[in-house]
Amino acid sequence: MIFSTEVLKITDERIKIMSEIIKSMRIVKMYCWESAFERKICHIRTREIIKTTLFMMCTCIETVLSHSYISITFLMMHGTMWSFDMKFDTRVFTLSYVLVNYTRQSCINYFNFAIRDLLNYMAAQKRIRTFLLLDESERDNRLLSTSFKDIVEIDKIDENSIKQTSQVICNLKQAQWEKNGKFSLKNIIFDAHPGDLICIIGPVGSGKSSLLQTLTGEITYFDGKVRLYGSFCYVPQEAWIFSSSVKNNILFGKKYNYKLFQSVVHATALDIDFVQLSHGENTLVGDQGVMLSGGQKARVNMARALYHDADIYLLDDPLSAVDAKVSKHLFDKSIKNYLRNKICILVTHQIQFLQDATKIIVLDNGEMVQMGTYEELLVSSTSFTQLLENINQHEQEQQQPLSLLNQQSMISSINSETDNIDEEDINSLPKNLETKQKGTVKWNVYVSYLRAGVGVILGFLLIIIIFATQQDKHTIKTENDP
């Protein structure tokens, strides 16, 4: 059973590495890391095969001993009786056979099965126990997020008055991911009301994303109070896409509203992509959105947030994955126009949009060093001007050369006009269904399977032994039948 435990550990290691490679396949191919990762996987797979072979050898020995136990015991027992000239008849033979067979079932088969099942149970119990004993992700009592839409249904409060009372209050003294960690957010105090656009800027690693995650309650250790009065929607920097159609990724389980859907699609500039995609909004995106470019995934992620119609929007640099033209469209149509009556907190490196912000928060090493409007910061601080120059220089370095992951590449080369296609026509388009090959399995598949296992010669020898065993059993049964 030691080999079984080692096989499980190596298998977990191989599956983990394979999952990471598959998720990052574009980066692996872009940097030509295929050979390095292939060698690493082959090395782990070789270790797994060796341990599996040893485990199967032990299992085979156990099986052989289990099936030959009666014959070996009878040989030893009756051989001893014969050597001492002891007499035995049919009754002794029958009784000894029953006792030996009973001991084989109870002491060998059932005992081995019990030990094996017990070890499997202990391994499963250990994993489940580790998962159940993880730290709770409950929101701290210093965090408060209230959905005013629930209050409307209960207390019949006017929706316009609720939009006026929705706000964000942040009085953060200190926050960090780990207790006594090196990096921490500190001395961040601000509030936001409907119609506010708060831009958070700062150098790389200054804590901009961590601040948004503090507002959502993801950071465990913090001192202070955070209040989110109203429903909120968080848009992460890395888009999350599930395997379905573009439409389902935007709806995300909500009821379909045609006018709302079209306005969201236009605000995120996805209507142009729907013309180019093979089946428009019903195009299947594949696992983790493999059929979409980086910019398209970012805009689908943004469209999902807009369709959610929350009171507070926390946007973690959604403009970095698109080019300058699309970035301006997203900012003008989505953030400035569509979210004009919402509370919007935007992390960005696009300094050209800072003039439209009602408030700018400057972070440095996790601390809020400046806050105010664009004009106030520009006049009162020379360090703000220097920071803008540094951010602009960093953005230019990131965009030259343009990353292959962020290019607005088109999936299909269809150039037909689709302006007059209505909703029913789009829904009637066929889906990208999977196809399977029909017919029989070719012999070279079996040969490849044997070659990957025990080899062709040993494989065919094993097949011959199996057929010979079955033929022997059939012959004995036929001859003994009356």
Phi, psi and omega in degrees: 000345176297319179296323179298317179295318179293323177297318179297320179295314181293322178297318176299319179296318180293316180296321179297314180293319179297319179296318179295320180293317181295319179294329183251031186297324180296317179293320179299316180289324182294323180263007177057049179262014185299315184295318182296314180289329177296317178297320180295317180293318179297323178296315179293321180295323177297316176299320180294320180295319180298312180295322178294321178297315178297320179295317180291327176297317177297321178294320179296317178299319178297318180293317180297315179295324180294318182281332181264005183297316182296315182295316180295318180295317178298319180298315180291317184289308182286332174294321177294317179296322180291322181292332179262013178057037177275140181271139175215146182240195183295324181296316178296318180297315181295315180296317179295324179295317180296316181294317180295318179295323178295316178294326177295316181292316187277319187269337183252297186293301185295323179295316178296317178297321180295317179297317180295314179295324179295317179294319177296321178296318181295321178295316179294320180296324180294319180292316180295320180296318178298320180292317183289336181267010175295159180298139179293145181255028180289147179289137181291155179291349175277351177255141180218124175229116184244129177273111182288341179292328174293322180294324180299317182292330184273307189261000179057040179279144180296136185294326180295321178292329179290319178299328179287333182268348178292136183198168176236127177237122181235117175231080189257115177276316179199143177210139180207153183289320181239148178294130184061032178285166182286318183261140178206149171273142183207146173057054178244113183228122176196168173220160182217147182229165180306134183094351180278139172240105182257120178260131178251120181233170179156169179296168177296131180083017181274353176104021182293310179294325179296327178295316178297320180289336172291321178295328179276352178089017182279329180281129188281310188262112176204159181234123182138194180225141177229129180235124174242098180271100183129163177287142182236158179226127183252127178251107183287164180291324178262118185294141177248119182234135177253163187285097177192198178278165177298321180298314180293328177293328178282315181293318179053046176088351180279160181292140184284126175237114189298312182294315178297319180296316181293322179293322178293318180297318179292321181294330181259010176060031177272347180296327177292320179292326179297329177293323184276331180293152188298320181234029176061226182291343180267009178293132177284133186268349181081178182293123180059029176068037184294337181277356181250153175281173180298319179292322179294320178296321179295322181285326174296320177298319178291320179296323177299319180293318180295321181292337180293333176057059179270174178272329184232133180240125176249106187251117182262085175050058179285350183270353185284339185269002182237165180282179188296320182293312179292326178298318178294321178296316179298318181292316183289311187277321185272303188281310183285319187266302186294323182258026185293334179259009181254169170270120184236120176247113190243124169269126185208156170247003181275094186290343181290346181261000184291334181294337180272357181280140175284338180204141179239130177248124180255122178252145176212116180057040177083002183241141177281111183263334180212153175203138180161186176281171181298316181293320180296316181290326182292326182277320190274343188221128173280335179292332177294319177296319178295323178295319178298320178295320179294319179295318179297319178295320179295321179294320178295323177293327180285331185269352180236112358281158181294130182294142178294335181287339185254003179290143179275066181282148181264139181282320183241153180258023180288127182244015182288154179282129181231022183292332185264009180280125179269182186294321182294323179295321180293320181292336181277353179293144181291148177276163177280076184284149177284147179242153178228149182282137181260157180116194181265159178285131182287156183293331180294338175292315178295320179297318178296323179295317178293321180295324179286341180262259184269354184102160185292313184295308179295328179295312178293325176297320177296319178296319179297318179297320179296314179296320180296321178296315179294322178294322178296316178297320180294320180294315179298318180294321181292318181290329182277343178290140180287000000 
